[in-house]
């Protein structure tokens, strides 16, 4: 899911360039898939916590080491503060937010966040705050990231998505986190497309618009 910084030096004796793909370059980086998919990286299951007198339990924010070459886009305090800005009814189903570690398997199928049960998992980003993609960004992908300050730059046959500490923090708190909380609040839809549509709406309504 990460992008490679540079290609191999071209040999003067070989006129055709070899097709070298950086091992960390992504095809796409998006939302985590439902638990149980064979190609999704495993996560720690956090069982739902029962409410007390009709009020949700205190939110737990767990932080793992991001992994070599990665950083967490947000802090535990950032997450707590942002969640508390939501109406209680919209955060009552959220028990845990875990800042997860980047693993080898997750690098194969990268995503920004994942919702599983009453927990949300947020994944780290490259230490350079630059993501490298091997495909042209989809229009929706480009619009969504640029709304939060992401900047796309073509680099040869690759594309770089460049963030700053401020813009990637905004993106995670007001898009990724809100999108996954939207899934927790969606008790009606069952199809993947409809659930994604609802979570996208939730992120715009309670993330983007609420903070602009």
N, C-alpha and C positions, 0 to 999 in steps of 0.2 A: 504494500500500500504506500510505501514511501517511494520517492523518486530519486533516480541516480543523478549525481551532479554533472558528470561528463562522460563522453564516449572514450573508447580506447584510441590511442594515437594511431593515425593512419600510416601504413607502411608505404615508403616511397616506391617499392617494387611491385606493389599490388594496386592496380588501378581501380578495381571494383571494391567498394567499401563493404565490409562485412556487416551484416545486420546484427548489431549488438543492442540488446535491450537491457537497460539497467535492472538488476534484480529487484529493486524496490519500486519500480514504476507501476502505477495502477491502471487498470482499465476503467474502473469506476469505484468510487467510495461513497457509500450511502448509508442506508438504515440497516440495522441488524435484522436478521430473519427470525421467524418464530423458533422457539426452542425445539430441538428434536430433529431439525434438518441435518442431514449427514454432512453438509458442507459448511455448517456454521460452527465456530469455535465454542467449546463448552464453557460454561460459566458456573459460578457458585450459586446454588439455589438459596434464596432467602424466603422462608415461609412467611405468609402474611401474619401481621400482628393484630389481634383483636382490639377493637376500640374499647375505651373505658368510659362509661356513662355517656356514650354517644360522641365522644371526642377522639380524634386519632391519636395514636401514640406519638411520642416525639420522634422526629425524623432522624434517622441514623445516616451519617455520611462516612463511608469507609474509603480509605485511600491506600491503594497499592503503589509500589514503586512503578513508575511509567515504563521502565526498561531502557536499555542502552540506546542512545540516539533519539529518545522521545521525551516529551514533557507533557504534563497535564495542562490543558488550556485554561482550566479554572481551578480555584482552590476549594477546599471543603467549606470555608466561610462564605465564599461567593455563592455556592450552591444553596446553603441554608438561607442566606439572605434573599436570594431570588425566589425560592419556593415559598417563603413566608409572605411574599408580596401577592401571592395568589389568594383568592377567596378560599376559606376553609373547606368549602364543599368540593372544590376542585383539587385539593391536595390531600383530602382525607384518605384516599386509596393508596397513597404513596408512603411506603414504610422505609425504604432504603434507596440511597443513591450511592453507587460504588464507582469510584475512579479506578478503572481497571488497568492492569498491566498489558503492554503489548507483547504478544507471544508470536512464535513462528507461524502457528496456524492462523492467527488473526491477521498476520501480514499477508497471507494468501487471499483472504476474503475480508478486506478492511472495511470498517464502518465507523461512523462517528459515535453512534449510540445504539442502545438496545433496550427494549422493555421486556421483562419476563416476570409475570405475576405482579406483585406489588413493588417490584424493584426496577430501577433504571440503572443502566451501566453506561458510563461515559468513557470513551477510549482516548488515549493520548494521541498527540500529533507530533510530527517530525520536529526535532529540536531546532531545525533551521526555520521553522514556520513556513516551509515551502513544500507543497505536494506536487509530485511529478506524475503526469498522466500520459498514457501512450495513445489516447484517442482525443479527438476534438471534443470539448465539453458540449453536452446536450444543451439546447436553449434553456430549458427549465433549470438545469443545474447551474448554468452560468448566471441566470437571473437571480436565483436564490442566494448564491454565495456573494454576488455583487451587492445585493441589498444590505449585506452586513459588512461591506468593505473589502471583500476578497478581490484580488486583482489577477486576471488571467494574462499570461504572457506566453507567446509561442516561442519555443526553443528548438529550432530545427524541426525534427519530426515529432517532438514531444511538446506537451503543454504544462506550464507551471502555474499552480494556484498559490499566490503569495499573500500571506497574512502579516499583520503586526500583532504584538501581544494584546493590544486593545481590541482590534477587530476580531481576532479569533475568540477572545473571551466573550465578546458580544454575540458572536455566532453560536457558541456553545450554550450560553445562558438563555438566549432569547429565541433560538431556533431548535437546536438539537435537544436540549433538556425539555423545552415546552412540547416538542413533537412527541417525545416518548411519554410524557405525562398525559398528553392527549390520548394516547392509546389506552392508558389506565382508565381514563374517564369515558371511553367508548364502550358502553355496555350493549349497544344495539347492533352494530355492524359485525358481520362475520367474514365477508369476503376480503381478500387482501387489498384489492383496489379501493373498496369503500372505506376500509380502516385507514389506509394511507391518506385518502382524501380528507377524512375527518381530522387526522393528526396534523396534516398540513394546514387545515383551516384553524385548528386550535393554536398552532405555533404562530400563525399570522395574527390572530385575534388577541391572544394573551401574551405573546412574546414580542413581535415586531411593533404592532400598533400601540400596545400598552407602554412601550418604552420610547416612543418617538414624539 
